[in-house]
Amino acid sequence: MRRRSLIAAAIALGLVVALLLASVPTVYRLSILPSFEGMNAGVEGFTVDRFYRIDQTPPDGYAWLSRDPHNAVLEKDLNPNPNARVRVEVGNPVATSDLLSQGKKVDYWVKDGDQYVHVSGEVVTYTVHVTLSAAITGTQWPEYFSGEKIWIGLASVVWNKAMQEQSPVSGRPSQLGQAWEAPLAVYITSYNIRDPGDHGKVIPSYSGRFVTLYSSPEYAGTVTDLLNSDLNATFSGDLRPDTRMQRSAYFSILLEDFGITTPLSGWFGSQAPVVDYDMKVYALRIGKFTYTNPDDTPWAKRLPESYDPWKWLKDWWSGVTSWFSQPLNLFGTLVVLLIAAIVLVLVFLLATGLIVPLRAWSRSRGGNR
C-alpha cells in the first residue's frame, strides 16, 4: 500500500513539474525588454500559406536562423538545390522633426460616461529604416523567395509604472495617467535596390508610396507582446478619437521574386540584391512620454554579398598593383628587370655566335689603325 502511494506521489509530482515546464514559455513570454517610450518596430513573422510568428515553428522547408525582430534571417529550402536566405533588418524608430506635422496640435471632445472630455494631443513623426538582403549560400542554381510576405510590426510602448500629470481638462484639476500613441500612416521616403540581378523584385518598390497599416497580420506579433502588460488607462478612460485606432499596427513587404542570381552556374559570379527603405511614420500622441528615442546613429547601407570564381586572379593582380604602388619597390623591380634583360641579351649573343663576328670586327678596326 505504501509503495502504491509513493508511486502515485511520484506520478503526481512528475505531472506538476511537466505542467510547470510547459507554462514557462507563457510565463516568460514578455522576453523582449522595452527600450524608449514611444514607437517600436520589428519583424513579426511571415506569410506563406498562413501567418507564422517569428517565435513559432515555420512550415516544412522554412526555418528562422535568427529570431531577433530587429535582425531576422529566414531560410527557404524546398528542394535539393542550395537554399535561399533573406535578412530583414529593422531599425528602432527615431523621433524626427517634420515642419509640416511635428508638434501639430490635435483638439477634440469625446464622451466619457455622462460627461464630455476635452482632449488635446499632437501629431509626431518617426523615421524607420528597413533593409532586406539576400545571402549567398551556394553557386549552383539556388532557390529564391516567390510570394512570401514579411510582416513588420509597429508598437507604441509605454513604461507600465511611469505616471504623468496631465493638463487640466475643462477647468478641472489635473489627473494622473499615461501617455498614449497610435500609428496613423507610413510613407516610403527613400527606396533603393543594389545588385538586383534576375530576382530582385519586392513590393512596395518606389519612394513616396503609402504603406497600408493593418490591425493584425492574423496574430499579434512579438514586438507587440510588450503591450500585454497591465497598463493604467490613459487619463480616466478611453480618449481615442476613433475606436479603430490602436497602439499597434502592421504592414507587409512582399518578396515577389527575391534571391540570388548566378549567371551560367556561377562562372561569372553571383548577384545578391539588397533593398533599403527609409520610412516616415505618423503617430497621434496624447499626453507626454517619459523619454522617447533620441538616437541619431546613421543607418549604414549594407553592401551586396558577392561570389566571384575569379577572385584568386583579382587578388593576385591587386597584390601586384599594391607592390608596384611603392616607389622603392618599383625602382628595385626596374633595376632587376634591367639586369635580367642585359644578361638575356648576352646569353642570346653567345648562343647564336653573333659575339664572334663582333670580336673580329673590333680586331679589324684596330689593325686598320
Secondary structure, 3 states (H helix, E strand, C coil): CHHHHHHHHHHHHHHHHHHHHHHHHHHCCCCCCCCCEEEEEEEEEEECCCEEECCCCCCCCEEEEEEECCEEEEEECCCCCCCEEEEEEECCCEEECCCCCCCEEEEEEEEECCEEEEEEEEEEEEEEEEEEEEECCCCCCCCEECCEEEEEEEEEECCCCCCEECCCCCCCCCCEECCEEEEEEEEEEEEEEECCCCCEEEECCCCCCEECCECCCCCCCCHHHHHHCCCCCCCCCCCCCCCCCCCEEEEEEEEEEEECECHHHHCCCCECCEEEEEEEEEEEEECCCCCECCCCCCCCCCCCCCCCCCHHHHHHHHHHHHHHCCHHHHHHHHHHHHHHHHHHHHHHHHHHCCHHHHHHHHHHHHHHC
